[in-house]
Amino acid sequence: MEERGAGADRRSFLGNLAALFGVQAATYVLPLLTTPFLARMLGPTALGLLVFAQAFGGLLGLLLQYGFDLSANREVARARGDSARLADLLSGVMSAKLLLVLPALALALLASVTVPSLRAHPELLWASVFAALAQASNLMWYFVGLERAGVASTLDVIAKVIATAGLFVFVRGPQDAWWVPILQGTAAVVSGVLALILAHREVPLLRPSLSRAFAALRMGWSMFLFSGAAVLSTTGSAFLLGLFVEPRLLGYYNGADRIARAAQGLLQPLTRALYPRFSRIAHGSVAEARALLPVSVRLVGGAGLVLCLAVALGAPLWVRVLLGPEFAPSVPVLRILALLPLMVGLNLSLGILWLLPLGLDRLFNTAVIGGTVLGAFLIVLLAPTYGLLGTAAAVVLGEVVVLAGLTLVCRHTLRTRLKPENVEVERASVAP
């Protein structure tokens, strides 16, 4: 019986992993496949304007997602089999996201009158705002927590494939750049509605509630800080760079960044599939979780190293094939950003698969936020003088600082705070 249970767990994990790789392919690989088309149709300047508007939309998305992919995911994994608790979580998260739409729209209105590039191109701004609001409806956090991401991921992938096909129909020149976020947002709305219908088949849909919304916001606060740091190190870097350089240069940077982030994104399905399992193990046995730490470092960190080498050594080829000869200035930028898969892989293994399952959210956030704030400061410091290369170096240095901080935290917990007699005390003292 136990053997069959272990086999079922293994099949569940592998199915979840395959589904998440499908979503990741749709999220990163499909845009990468359209990059040559968009680069040629839009050109560096229009592409740079699009990237800047989408970067602002990404910052709004950070507010709307609020870290629920981790905080609510963890709670769903712990509440499996409890339909009442699952319904409460689902309602709470959706209510919280509806509440967060108000400050998101207020920020968009403020940007529309204060940021010159966005004020000059309102169609790009509001199309990107629509995409951010639509993507907040995603329910992948719920199905991943249940380790049943297959059906929801299929819907997500199909919607994104259709949206990607639409780019080839509607984008014919620089003036059509606004179609990109419109199509992406439409795909997200369709996928989110269908996923909600699937969830309703198993748990009741409760009415939006302020009390449940505030409960969800309290639950997700610490993960919101981490997600904010993660988004600032990706989307935020493009937004900050766009404040200092012309759109054409931002287009060059984004071309390299897309390739590096696509490689880095291949690590996400692995960690997202492992995260619910590690959360359940750590909740029951700290000793078992401790034994898994070196396994996760070798697995995720090793994959990051392979991706790092592939991107760095093939940088001229990737840029020529995916972006075109007009984007030759992207090559040295890509060689610097090629370090991201390695750094991020190590950070994910230490943070997502070790500290978070143990409930050590605050220690994790301290390390991540510290590195991200330093990276943002370095961008502001280096971008005006060193441009694209300075920005790329600042982003990588921020991840290096995060890795150093996470390493120190993990060593400390292994040596002192995670001794059997101290585990419960530590959890109580750092619980959000």
C-alpha positions as CSV (number, residue, x, y, z in Angstrom):
1,M,0.0,0.0,0.0
2,E,2.8,2.4,0.9
3,E,4.6,1.5,-2.3
4,R,1.6,2.3,-4.4
5,G,1.2,5.6,-2.5
6,A,4.8,6.5,-3.3
7,G,4.2,5.6,-6.9
8,A,1.1,7.7,-7.0
9,D,3.1,10.6,-5.5
10,R,5.8,10.2,-8.0
11,R,3.3,10.2,-10.9
12,S,1.6,13.2,-9.5
13,F,4.9,15.1,-9.2
14,L,6.0,14.2,-12.7
15,G,2.6,15.2,-14.1
16,N,2.7,18.5,-12.3
17,L,6.2,19.1,-13.5
18,A,5.3,18.4,-17.1
19,A,2.3,20.7,-16.9
20,L,4.4,23.5,-15.4
21,F,7.0,23.1,-18.1
22,G,4.2,23.6,-20.6
23,V,3.1,26.8,-19.0
24,Q,6.6,28.0,-18.8
25,A,7.1,27.3,-22.5
26,A,4.0,29.3,-23.3
27,T,5.2,32.1,-21.0
28,Y,8.8,32.3,-22.1
29,V,9.4,30.3,-25.3
30,L,6.4,31.5,-27.2
31,P,7.4,35.2,-26.7
32,L,11.0,34.2,-27.6
33,L,9.7,32.7,-30.8
34,T,7.8,35.9,-31.7
35,T,10.8,38.1,-30.8
36,P,12.4,37.9,-34.3
37,F,9.0,38.9,-35.8
38,L,8.4,41.8,-33.4
39,A,12.0,42.9,-33.6
40,R,11.7,43.3,-37.3
41,M,8.2,44.6,-37.4
42,L,8.6,47.2,-34.6
43,G,12.3,48.0,-34.7
44,P,14.4,48.9,-31.7
45,T,12.6,52.2,-30.9
46,A,9.0,50.9,-30.9
47,L,10.1,47.7,-29.2
48,G,11.8,49.8,-26.5
49,L,8.5,51.8,-26.0
50,L,6.6,48.6,-25.8
51,V,9.0,47.1,-23.3
52,F,8.8,50.3,-21.1
53,A,5.0,50.2,-21.0
54,Q,5.0,46.5,-20.3
55,A,7.5,47.0,-17.6
56,F,5.1,49.4,-15.9
57,G,2.3,46.9,-16.4
58,G,4.6,44.3,-14.7
59,L,5.0,46.5,-11.7
60,L,1.2,46.8,-11.4
61,G,1.0,43.0,-11.8
62,L,3.4,42.7,-8.9
63,L,0.8,44.6,-6.7
64,L,-2.1,42.5,-8.0
65,Q,-0.4,39.1,-7.7
66,Y,0.7,40.0,-4.2
67,G,2.9,36.9,-3.9
68,F,-0.1,34.6,-3.8
69,D,1.7,32.1,-6.1
70,L,3.8,31.2,-3.1
71,S,1.7,32.1,0.0
72,A,-1.6,30.8,-1.2
73,N,0.0,27.9,-3.0
74,R,1.6,26.8,0.3
75,E,-1.8,27.0,2.2
76,V,-3.6,25.1,-0.6
77,A,-0.9,22.3,-0.3
78,R,-1.6,22.1,3.4
79,A,-5.4,22.2,3.0
80,R,-5.7,19.4,0.4
81,G,-8.9,17.4,1.1
82,D,-10.5,20.2,3.1
83,S,-13.0,21.7,0.7
84,A,-14.3,24.3,3.1
85,R,-10.7,25.6,3.7
86,L,-10.0,25.5,0.0
87,A,-13.1,27.5,-0.8
88,D,-12.2,30.1,1.8
89,L,-8.7,30.4,0.4
90,L,-10.0,30.8,-3.2
91,S,-12.5,33.4,-2.2
92,G,-10.0,35.3,0.0
93,V,-7.4,35.5,-2.7
94,M,-9.8,36.6,-5.5
95,S,-11.4,39.2,-3.1
96,A,-7.9,40.5,-2.3
97,K,-7.1,40.9,-6.0
98,L,-10.3,42.8,-6.6
99,L,-9.5,45.1,-3.8
100,L,-6.0,45.7,-5.2
101,V,-7.3,46.8,-8.5
102,L,-8.2,50.2,-7.0
103,P,-4.6,51.3,-6.1
104,A,-3.3,49.7,-9.4
105,L,-5.6,52.0,-11.4
106,A,-4.7,55.0,-9.3
107,L,-1.0,54.4,-10.0
108,A,-1.7,54.0,-13.7
109,L,-3.5,57.4,-13.8
110,L,-0.6,59.0,-12.0
111,A,1.9,57.5,-14.5
112,S,-0.2,58.7,-17.4
113,V,0.4,62.3,-16.5
114,T,3.9,62.1,-14.9
115,V,6.0,59.8,-17.1
116,P,6.7,61.3,-20.5
117,S,7.0,58.1,-22.5
118,L,3.7,56.8,-21.1
119,R,1.9,60.1,-21.5
120,A,3.0,60.3,-25.2
121,H,1.7,56.7,-25.9
122,P,-1.5,56.2,-23.9
123,E,-2.5,53.3,-26.1
124,L,0.6,51.3,-24.9
125,L,0.0,52.3,-21.3
126,W,-3.6,51.3,-21.0
127,A,-3.2,48.1,-23.1
128,S,-0.4,47.1,-20.7
129,V,-2.6,48.0,-17.7
130,F,-5.3,45.7,-19.1
131,A,-2.8,42.9,-19.5
132,A,-1.7,43.3,-15.9
133,L,-5.3,43.2,-14.6
134,A,-6.1,40.2,-16.7
135,Q,-3.0,38.2,-15.7
136,A,-4.0,38.7,-12.1
137,S,-7.0,36.4,-12.7
138,N,-4.7,33.4,-13.1
139,L,-5.5,30.4,-10.8
140,M,-2.4,28.4,-11.4
141,W,-1.4,28.9,-7.7
142,Y,-4.5,26.9,-6.7
143,F,-4.0,23.9,-9.0
144,V,-0.3,23.8,-8.4
145,G,-0.9,23.7,-4.7
146,L,-3.2,20.7,-5.3
147,E,-0.4,19.1,-7.5
148,R,-3.0,19.0,-10.3
149,A,-1.8,21.6,-12.7
150,G,-2.5,19.6,-15.9
151,V,-5.9,20.8,-16.9
152,A,-5.4,24.4,-15.9
153,S,-2.0,24.6,-17.6
154,T,-3.5,23.2,-20.8
155,L,-6.0,26.0,-20.8
156,D,-3.3,28.5,-20.2
157,V,-1.1,27.2,-23.0
158,I,-3.9,27.0,-25.5
159,A,-4.9,30.6,-24.8
160,K,-1.4,31.8,-25.1
161,V,-0.8,30.0,-28.4
162,I,-3.9,31.6,-29.8
163,A,-2.7,35.0,-28.6
164,T,0.7,34.4,-30.1
165,A,-0.8,33.5,-33.5
166,G,-2.8,36.8,-33.3
167,L,0.5,38.8,-33.2
168,F,1.3,37.6,-36.7
169,V,-2.1,38.8,-37.9
170,F,-2.5,42.2,-36.2
171,V,1.1,43.5,-35.9
172,R,2.2,45.1,-39.1
173,G,4.4,48.0,-38.1
174,P,5.5,50.2,-35.1
175,Q,2.0,51.7,-34.8
176,D,0.6,48.2,-33.9
177,A,2.8,47.6,-30.8
178,W,-0.3,48.0,-28.5
179,W,-1.8,44.8,-29.9
180,V,0.9,42.8,-28.0
181,P,-0.4,43.4,-24.5
182,I,-4.1,43.4,-25.7
183,L,-3.7,39.9,-27.0
184,Q,-1.8,38.7,-24.0
185,G,-4.4,40.1,-21.7
186,T,-7.3,38.6,-23.6
187,A,-5.6,35.2,-23.4
188,A,-5.2,35.6,-19.6
189,V,-8.9,36.5,-19.2
190,V,-10.1,33.4,-21.1
191,S,-7.7,31.1,-19.3
192,G,-8.6,32.6,-15.8
193,V,-12.4,32.3,-16.4
194,L,-12.1,28.7,-17.5
195,A,-9.9,27.8,-14.6
196,L,-12.4,29.3,-12.2
197,I,-15.1,27.2,-13.7
198,L,-12.9,24.1,-13.1
199,A,-12.3,25.1,-9.5
200,H,-16.0,25.6,-8.9
201,R,-16.7,21.9,-9.9
202,E,-14.8,20.9,-6.7
203,V,-15.3,23.6,-4.2
204,P,-18.1,26.2,-3.7
205,L,-17.5,29.7,-5.0
206,L,-18.1,32.1,-2.1
207,R,-19.0,35.7,-2.6
208,P,-16.2,38.4,-2.4
209,S,-15.7,39.4,1.2
210,L,-13.7,42.2,2.7
211,S,-12.9,40.1,5.8
212,R,-11.5,37.2,3.7
213,A,-9.7,39.7,1.4
214,F,-7.9,41.3,4.4
215,A,-7.1,37.8,5.8
216,A,-5.5,36.8,2.4
217,L,-3.5,40.1,2.4
218,R,-2.2,39.4,5.8
219,M,-1.3,35.8,4.8
220,G,0.5,37.0,1.6
221,W,2.3,40.0,3.0
222,S,5.7,38.4,3.5
223,M,5.6,36.7,0.1
224,F,4.5,40.0,-1.5
225,L,7.8,41.4,-0.3
226,F,9.7,38.6,-1.9
227,S,7.7,38.8,-5.2
228,G,8.2,42.5,-5.2
229,A,12.0,42.0,-5.0
230,A,11.8,39.3,-7.7
231,V,9.8,41.6,-10.1
232,L,12.0,44.6,-9.4
233,S,15.1,42.6,-10.4
234,T,13.4,41.7,-13.8
235,T,10.7,44.0,-14.9
236,G,11.9,46.8,-12.7
237,S,15.3,46.9,-14.3
238,A,13.8,47.6,-17.7
239,F,11.6,50.3,-16.2
240,L,14.5,52.0,-14.5
241,L,16.7,51.8,-17.5
242,G,13.9,53.3,-19.6
243,L,14.0,56.4,-17.4
244,F,17.6,57.1,-18.4
245,V,18.1,55.9,-22.0
246,E,16.3,56.4,-25.3
247,P,13.8,53.7,-26.4
248,R,16.2,52.3,-29.0
249,L,18.8,51.3,-26.4
250,L,16.1,49.9,-24.2
251,G,15.1,47.7,-27.1
252,Y,18.6,46.4,-27.4
253,Y,18.7,45.6,-23.6
254,N,15.3,43.9,-23.7
255,G,16.4,41.7,-26.6
256,A,19.2,40.3,-24.5
257,D,17.1,40.2,-21.4
258,R,14.4,38.1,-23.1
259,I,16.9,35.5,-24.1
260,A,18.5,35.3,-20.6
261,R,15.1,35.3,-18.8
262,A,13.8,32.6,-21.2
263,A,16.7,30.4,-20.1
264,Q,16.2,31.3,-16.4
265,G,12.5,30.6,-16.8
266,L,13.2,26.9,-17.5
267,L,14.1,26.6,-13.8
268,Q,10.7,27.8,-12.6
269,P,8.6,24.6,-13.4
270,L,11.1,22.5,-11.5
271,T,11.0,24.6,-8.4
272,R,7.2,25.2,-8.6
273,A,6.6,21.5,-8.9
274,L,8.9,20.7,-6.0
275,Y,7.7,23.5,-3.7
276,P,4.3,21.9,-2.6
277,R,6.1,18.6,-1.9
278,F,8.9,20.3,0.1
279,S,6.2,22.3,2.0
280,R,4.4,19.2,3.1
281,I,7.6,17.4,4.0
282,A,8.9,20.3,6.1
283,H,5.5,20.7,7.8
284,G,5.8,17.1,9.0
285,S,9.5,16.5,9.4
286,V,12.3,19.0,9.6
287,A,14.9,16.3,9.4
288,E,13.6,15.1,6.1
289,A,13.6,18.6,4.8
290,R,17.1,19.1,5.9
291,A,18.2,16.0,4.0
292,L,16.7,17.4,0.8
293,L,18.6,20.7,0.8
294,P,21.8,19.4,-0.9
295,V,19.7,17.5,-3.4
296,S,17.8,20.7,-4.4
297,V,21.1,22.7,-4.7
298,R,22.7,20.1,-7.0
299,L,19.5,19.7,-9.1
300,V,18.4,23.3,-9.6
301,G,21.8,24.8,-9.3
302,G,23.3,22.3,-11.8
303,A,20.5,23.0,-14.3
304,G,21.2,26.7,-13.9
305,L,24.9,26.2,-14.6
306,V,24.2,24.3,-17.9
307,L,21.8,27.1,-19.0
308,C,24.4,29.8,-18.1
309,L,27.0,28.2,-20.3
310,A,24.6,27.6,-23.1
311,V,23.6,31.3,-23.2
312,A,27.0,32.8,-22.7
313,L,28.8,30.6,-25.3
314,G,26.0,30.9,-27.9
315,A,25.3,34.6,-27.3
316,P,26.2,35.8,-30.9
317,L,24.2,33.0,-32.4
318,W,21.1,33.5,-30.2
319,V,21.1,37.2,-31.0
320,R,21.5,36.8,-34.7
321,V,18.9,34.1,-35.0
322,L,16.3,35.4,-32.5
323,L,16.7,39.1,-32.8
324,G,18.4,39.8,-36.2
325,P,21.6,41.6,-37.2
326,E,20.1,45.0,-36.2
327,F,20.4,43.9,-32.6
328,A,24.1,43.2,-32.6
329,P,24.6,45.6,-29.6
330,S,22.6,43.1,-27.5
331,V,25.4,40.5,-27.6
332,P,27.7,41.9,-24.9
333,V,24.7,42.5,-22.7
334,L,23.5,38.9,-23.1
335,R,27.0,37.6,-22.1
336,I,26.6,39.4,-18.8
337,L,23.0,38.4,-18.2
338,A,23.9,34.8,-19.0
339,L,25.0,34.5,-15.4
340,L,21.4,34.9,-14.2
341,P,20.3,31.3,-14.7
342,L,23.1,30.1,-12.4
343,M,22.6,32.7,-9.7
344,V,18.8,32.4,-9.8
345,G,19.0,28.6,-9.8
346,L,21.1,28.6,-6.6
347,N,18.8,31.3,-5.0
348,L,15.7,29.3,-5.8
349,S,17.1,26.1,-4.3
350,L,18.1,27.8,-1.0
351,G,15.1,30.0,-0.7
352,I,12.0,28.5,-2.4
353,L,12.9,24.9,-1.5
354,W,14.4,25.3,1.9
355,L,13.6,28.5,3.8
356,L,10.0,29.0,2.7
357,P,8.8,25.4,3.3
358,L,10.1,25.8,6.9
359,G,8.1,29.0,7.3
360,L,11.3,31.2,7.6
361,D,9.7,33.9,5.3
362,R,11.2,36.9,7.1
363,L,14.8,35.7,6.9
364,F,14.3,34.8,3.2
365,N,12.8,38.2,2.5
366,T,15.6,40.0,4.3
367,A,18.2,38.4,2.0
368,V,16.2,38.9,-1.2
369,I,15.1,42.4,-0.6
370,G,18.6,43.5,0.4
371,G,20.1,42.2,-2.8
372,T,17.2,43.7,-4.9
373,V,17.5,47.1,-3.4
374,L,21.2,47.1,-4.0
375,G,20.6,46.1,-7.6
376,A,18.1,48.9,-8.1
377,F,20.5,51.4,-6.6
378,L,23.3,50.2,-8.8
379,I,21.1,50.6,-11.9
380,V,20.3,54.2,-11.0
381,L,24.0,54.7,-10.3
382,L,25.4,53.0,-13.4
383,A,22.8,53.3,-16.1
384,P,23.3,57.1,-16.8
385,T,27.1,56.6,-17.4
386,Y,27.5,52.9,-18.5
387,G,24.1,52.4,-20.1
388,L,23.2,48.8,-21.1
389,L,26.3,47.1,-19.8
390,G,26.1,48.9,-16.5
391,T,22.4,47.9,-16.1
392,A,23.2,44.2,-16.9
393,A,26.1,44.2,-14.4
394,A,23.9,45.8,-11.7
395,V,21.2,43.1,-12.2
396,V,23.7,40.3,-11.9
397,L,25.4,41.8,-8.9
398,G,22.0,42.1,-7.1
399,E,21.5,38.3,-7.6
400,V,25.0,37.7,-6.3
401,V,24.2,39.6,-3.1
402,V,21.0,37.7,-2.7
403,L,22.9,34.4,-3.0
404,A,25.4,35.5,-0.4
405,G,22.6,36.5,2.0
406,L,20.7,33.3,1.5
407,T,23.9,31.2,2.0
408,L,24.5,32.9,5.3
409,V,20.9,32.5,6.4
410,C,20.9,28.8,5.5
411,R,24.2,28.1,7.3
412,H,22.8,29.8,10.4
413,T,19.6,27.8,10.4
414,L,21.5,24.5,9.8
415,R,23.9,25.2,12.6
416,T,21.6,26.7,15.3
417,R,18.0,27.5,14.7
418,L,16.9,24.2,13.2
419,K,18.1,22.0,16.0
420,P,15.2,19.8,16.9
421,E,14.7,21.5,20.2
422,N,14.6,25.0,18.6
423,V,12.5,24.3,15.5
424,E,9.1,25.1,16.9
425,V,10.4,28.2,18.7
426,E,12.0,29.5,15.5
427,R,8.8,28.9,13.5
428,A,6.8,30.8,16.0
429,S,9.2,33.7,16.1
430,V,9.4,34.3,12.4
431,A,5.9,33.2,11.2
432,P,4.2,36.0,9.3
